[in-house]
């Protein structure tokens, strides 16, 4: 027993050192990425003419990935492959390529997010570090989850949500408990590191406590959860259909050209840039004023076109936009305060699309406060169940809960 104690201490210290290196690298990279993302977004807003070059920007991104990407072209799917096959490796070039692709997408007006970028560079850094640790397969898997959590947490400033998201991420509807302590450490430290570079995250006002929990409010929450789950299902099927349509175009470089033109035409027809980029101003506005009932679908359509055509970014912030504007638009019909219903939509659609209801609940708690935690959890679970078996991460494995629900 005495001989084992020094070995255990050495092993623990090794993990602490590895997590410190990982968190510093990922947190610093997130700060750098957020800064550049703010720069390119501001540049595009000042120079609307950049939008006319969106089709060519898409061609540049797809050409770069086809020419130099290799395995990195698989994106999030490669993270799943790496988790379930620890012998595989994630190429280091995946991190700079996805960051550059995302920045180009946002500079020229694509409708995309940033979460996919964060978890990819977080996973890449973790994988590169794991090569030099001598960890077992189980240890490598945990370290990969730590990298994913660190990327997500530091990007959004939500360490609890990032931790739980990573543990739910690899398997729909199932929580990987065994890695929780280490994942939490990496998430909190990476977020702290990112915060040392300045105030780079979007901040939301706390949501006041809703009316007393009773049968009526339960019914309203169920209706809202059903609406958000249906929207999540619609987003998946729309993504699938548009992706199928783009695959009919045999020339890969023509796909972003067509996608960019479609986004450009939509912006021209609507005479607004509200639906391109991250859409943060529209999200913040929806907490105060009732959103148009078409806002959520237009954003859904443009995001699907952008990502399916080959542009880079992620789906999460667009899902926040879709859910928030849908919740806001439903507020005249569902008697729940507009700010709360918007917050419920913000995380509800996200939960349905990513199959991470617990992580989404913690995200709502960290962004909007603990007062309505039970409402967030209920709506996220209902949306998760209503949205069906399939989610936006196609190689994500199903848990027994989802398989039983579908039979």
Secondary structure, DSSP 8 states (H G I E B T S, - for coil): -HHHHHHHHHHHHHHHHHHHHHHHHHHHHHHHHHHHHHHHHHHHHH-GGGGGGHHHHHHHHHHHIIIIIGGGGGTHHHHHHHHH-TTS---THHHHHHHHHHHHHHHTT----SHHHHHHHHHHHHHHHHTTT---HHHHHHHHHHHHHHHHHHHHT-HHHHHHHHHHHTEET---GGGHHHHHHHHHHHHHHHHTT---S---------S---HHHHHHHHHHHHHHHHHHHHHHHHHHHHHHHHHTSS-HHHHHHHHHHHHHHHHHHHT--TTSS--HHHHHHHTTS---TTHHHHHHHHHHHHHHTT--S-SHHHHHHHHHHHHHHHTTTS-S-HHHHHHHHHHHHHHHHHT-HHHHHHHHHHHH-STTHHHHHHHHHHHHHHT-S--S-TT-EE-HHHHHHH-
